[in-house]
Amino acid sequence: MPQAIQVTLGNLKVQAQLNDGPTAQAVIQALPIEAAAQRWGQEIYFSIPVQKPLEQDAQEVLEPGTLGYWPSGNAFCIFWGPTPASQGQEIRAASAVNIIGSISGDFDELDSVPDGASVLIENL
């Protein structure tokens, strides 16, 4: 069953859902998580205390609002637009990520989150 979470990025709060996959379940077990945001184009990512391998259905090209886990950096990733790896307007991760959920709401607000913003992920 999907788990509702809240992600606070500086002054911005977004609602999200984590799926039933093994990586998402490991993230749920690690909540609450605090970190500092890093920007890479229209992606926010940060290291979390979860270590999971790449899943069979991992993807590089993503939909707006996708939450991913990047095993190479033990990072939680929020994707909403093109990154430096994108070709055209696609949303492309640096390398494949495990899909762990999605955010809801207006993705454009994420553009206001600066590098270094405090992050808190918690259950709703």
C-alpha positions as CSV (number, residue, x, y, z in Angstrom):
1,M,0.0,0.0,0.0
2,P,1.5,3.4,-0.9
3,Q,2.7,5.6,2.0
4,A,1.9,9.3,2.1
5,I,4.8,11.5,3.0
6,Q,5.6,15.2,3.3
7,V,8.9,16.6,1.9
8,T,9.9,20.0,3.3
9,L,12.5,21.8,1.2
10,G,13.4,25.1,3.0
11,N,10.1,26.9,3.2
12,L,8.3,24.7,0.6
13,K,6.2,21.7,1.7
14,V,5.2,19.1,-0.9
15,Q,3.0,16.0,-0.5
16,A,4.2,12.8,-2.0
17,Q,3.5,9.0,-2.1
18,L,6.1,6.3,-1.8
19,N,5.2,3.0,-3.6
20,D,5.4,-0.6,-2.4
21,G,8.8,-1.4,-3.9
22,P,11.7,-2.7,-1.8
23,T,13.6,0.6,-2.0
24,A,10.6,2.7,-1.1
25,Q,9.9,0.5,1.8
26,A,13.5,0.9,3.0
27,V,13.1,4.7,2.8
28,I,9.9,4.5,4.8
29,Q,11.8,2.6,7.5
30,A,14.5,5.3,7.6
31,L,12.0,8.2,8.2
32,P,12.3,10.9,9.3
33,I,15.2,11.9,7.2
34,E,17.0,15.3,7.3
35,A,19.5,16.4,4.6
36,A,20.7,19.4,2.5
37,A,19.3,19.8,-1.0
38,Q,21.6,19.7,-4.0
39,R,20.4,21.0,-7.5
40,W,21.2,19.5,-10.9
41,G,19.0,21.3,-13.4
42,Q,15.4,20.5,-12.5
43,E,16.4,17.8,-10.1
44,I,16.8,18.0,-6.3
45,Y,18.8,15.2,-4.7
46,F,20.4,14.4,-1.4
47,S,22.1,11.5,0.3
48,I,19.9,9.4,2.6
49,P,20.8,6.6,5.1
50,V,19.5,3.8,2.8
51,Q,21.6,1.4,0.7
52,K,19.8,-0.5,-2.0
53,P,20.9,-2.0,-5.3
54,L,19.6,-1.0,-8.7
55,E,16.2,-2.7,-9.2
56,Q,15.3,-4.6,-12.4
57,D,12.8,-1.9,-13.5
58,A,15.1,1.1,-12.8
59,Q,14.9,4.0,-15.4
60,E,16.9,6.9,-16.7
61,V,14.2,8.8,-18.5
62,L,11.5,9.9,-16.1
63,E,8.1,11.6,-15.8
64,P,7.6,15.0,-14.1
65,G,7.1,14.5,-10.4
66,T,9.0,11.2,-10.1
67,L,10.8,10.3,-6.9
68,G,13.8,8.1,-7.5
69,Y,16.6,6.5,-5.5
70,W,20.0,6.7,-7.1
71,P,22.1,3.7,-5.8
72,S,25.4,5.2,-7.0
73,G,25.1,8.0,-4.4
74,N,22.6,6.6,-1.9
75,A,20.5,9.6,-2.9
76,F,16.8,10.5,-2.8
77,C,15.9,12.4,-6.1
78,I,13.0,14.6,-7.1
79,F,12.7,15.1,-10.8
80,W,10.4,17.7,-12.5
81,G,12.2,18.9,-15.6
82,P,15.3,18.7,-17.7
83,T,18.7,18.0,-16.2
84,P,22.2,18.5,-17.7
85,A,22.0,14.9,-19.0
86,S,18.6,15.6,-20.8
87,Q,18.3,15.6,-24.6
88,G,15.7,18.3,-25.4
89,Q,12.9,18.5,-22.9
90,E,13.1,14.9,-21.5
91,I,13.8,14.4,-17.9
92,R,17.0,12.2,-17.6
93,A,18.8,11.1,-14.5
94,A,22.6,10.9,-14.5
95,S,22.2,7.1,-14.5
96,A,19.3,4.7,-13.8
97,V,17.3,5.2,-10.6
98,N,14.8,3.1,-8.7
99,I,11.4,4.6,-9.0
100,I,10.1,5.0,-5.4
101,G,7.1,7.3,-5.7
102,S,5.8,10.6,-7.0
103,I,5.0,14.1,-5.8
104,S,1.7,15.9,-6.3
105,G,1.0,19.6,-6.8
106,D,2.7,22.4,-8.7
107,F,6.2,21.2,-9.7
108,D,7.2,24.8,-10.7
109,E,7.5,25.7,-7.0
110,L,10.5,23.4,-6.9
111,D,12.4,25.9,-9.0
112,S,12.6,28.2,-6.0
113,V,14.5,25.6,-3.8
114,P,18.2,26.6,-3.7
115,D,21.3,24.5,-3.3
116,G,21.9,23.8,0.4
117,A,18.2,24.2,1.4
118,S,17.3,22.1,4.5
119,V,15.3,19.0,3.7
120,L,13.0,17.0,6.0
121,I,11.1,13.9,4.8
122,E,8.4,12.6,7.2
123,N,5.3,10.4,7.3
124,L,1.9,12.0,7.0
